[in-house]
């Protein structure tokens, strides 16, 4: 409005627009922004857990590998467009699931970047400090750096199984009708675009017969990583490495991706609350894993005490009902 008023040489309209803009700058935060933010936060309270269970992720992975093996068996001796499509989709879905990458990041992986990938770029000084398992993993995994959100560099790991399937896709690429100018690794035959990871996850999640297939999406999988990291005793440096691999800083990892686990709170924090009722002597030299509130008499932490209290409560309510009090 200010720009239009300047072009029209309308001083009155310009003055009104500037006054409105000044009022907006002063009052928006208190009148609108705070209330809207509070409403958004309150809507998230008491919501059901919306991250996938590990058993369902495993079920999806096993189904993808089954379809992948059948497609490779069919595609290896001769060209089959149906098998090429199935192999293309299942490998992309596995890359997303294994790396917990955003589906768009993995989908846009280019053929040029893949061909430059190598398993030999390892710092020798760091390699010598690794455990035998870590040394073996550093040899068999291929690390590729791709463009992530906001232009950040994010890594993608490929297993030997994934590489074998991708190499077969590259070998059959021309026969499948993928244009030579198509830059994408997971390319669509006959066009210049790539297949979409979200479509692949949605399709095979339904086929896998896993519980709650709608939760088997890239964003939910990323939240699962952040949440399950709470089960590990990670140092600050290790947690930062996880956050960097996921493609965001540690604050985003803690505040937005990591979900509050009600099971963790009930099982762990409740021990602290019961122990506080029994005095601070039980705290000395303990943590939440080693803290065991003492159980005696009718203590609420006693299983038998809880059962007796429950039975007494039911008997009392029954008597009151008979007497017409409730």
Rosetta blueprint (number, residue, H / E / L):
1 X L
2 X H
3 X H
4 X H
5 X H
6 X H
7 X H
8 X H
9 X L
10 X L
11 X H
12 X H
13 X H
14 X H
15 X H
16 X H
17 X H
18 X H
19 X H
20 X H
21 X H
22 X H
23 X H
24 X H
25 X H
26 X H
27 X H
28 X H
29 X H
30 X H
31 X H
32 X H
33 X H
34 X H
35 X H
36 X H
37 X H
38 X H
39 X H
40 X H
41 X H
42 X H
43 X H
44 X L
45 X L
46 X L
47 X L
48 X L
49 X L
50 X L
51 X L
52 X L
53 X L
54 X H
55 X H
56 X H
57 X H
58 X H
59 X H
60 X H
61 X H
62 X H
63 X H
64 X H
65 X H
66 X H
67 X H
68 X H
69 X H
70 X H
71 X H
72 X H
73 X H
74 X H
75 X H
76 X H
77 X H
78 X L
79 X L
80 X L
81 X H
82 X H
83 X H
84 X H
85 X H
86 X H
87 X H
88 X H
89 X H
90 X H
91 X H
92 X H
93 X H
94 X H
95 X H
96 X H
97 X H
98 X H
99 X H
100 X L
101 X L
102 X L
103 X H
104 X H
105 X H
106 X H
107 X H
108 X L
109 X L
110 X E
111 X H
112 X H
113 X H
114 X H
115 X H
116 X H
117 X L
118 X E
119 X L
120 X L
121 X L
122 X L
123 X L
124 X H
125 X H
126 X H
127 X H
128 X H
129 X L
130 X L
131 X L
132 X H
133 X H
134 X H
135 X H
136 X H
137 X H
138 X H
139 X H
140 X H
141 X L
142 X E
143 X E
144 X E
145 X E
146 X E
147 X E
148 X L
149 X H
150 X H
151 X H
152 X L
153 X E
154 X E
155 X E
156 X E
157 X E
158 X E
159 X L
160 X H
161 X H
162 X H
163 X H
164 X H
165 X H
166 X H
167 X H
168 X H
169 X H
170 X H
171 X H
172 X L
173 X L
174 X L
175 X L
176 X L
177 X L
178 X L
179 X L
180 X L
181 X L
182 X L
183 X L
184 X E
185 X L
186 X L
187 X E
188 X L
189 X L
190 X L
191 X L
192 X L
193 X L
194 X E
195 X L
196 X L
197 X H
198 X H
199 X H
200 X H
201 X H
202 X H
203 X H
204 X H
205 X H
206 X H
207 X H
208 X L
209 X L
210 X L
211 X L
212 X L
213 X H
214 X H
215 X H
216 X L
217 X L
218 X H
219 X H
220 X H
221 X H
222 X H
223 X H
224 X H
225 X H
226 X H
227 X H
228 X H
229 X H
230 X H
231 X H
232 X L
233 X L
234 X L
235 X L
236 X H
237 X H
238 X H
239 X H
240 X H
241 X H
242 X H
243 X H
244 X H
245 X H
246 X H
247 X L
248 X L
249 X L
250 X H
251 X H
252 X H
253 X H
254 X H
255 X H
256 X H
257 X H
258 X L
259 X L
260 X L
261 X L
262 X H
263 X H
264 X H
265 X H
266 X H
267 X H
268 X H
269 X H
270 X H
271 X H
272 X H
273 X H
274 X H
275 X H
276 X H
277 X H
278 X L
279 X L
280 X H
281 X H
282 X H
283 X H
284 X L
285 X L
286 X L
287 X L
288 X L
289 X L
290 X L
291 X L
292 X L
293 X L
294 X L
295 X L
296 X L
297 X L
298 X L
299 X L
300 X L
301 X L
302 X L
303 X H
304 X H
305 X H
306 X H
307 X H
308 X H
309 X H
310 X H
311 X H
312 X H
313 X H
314 X H
315 X H
316 X H
317 X H
318 X H
319 X H
320 X H
321 X H
322 X H
323 X L
324 X L
325 X L
326 X L
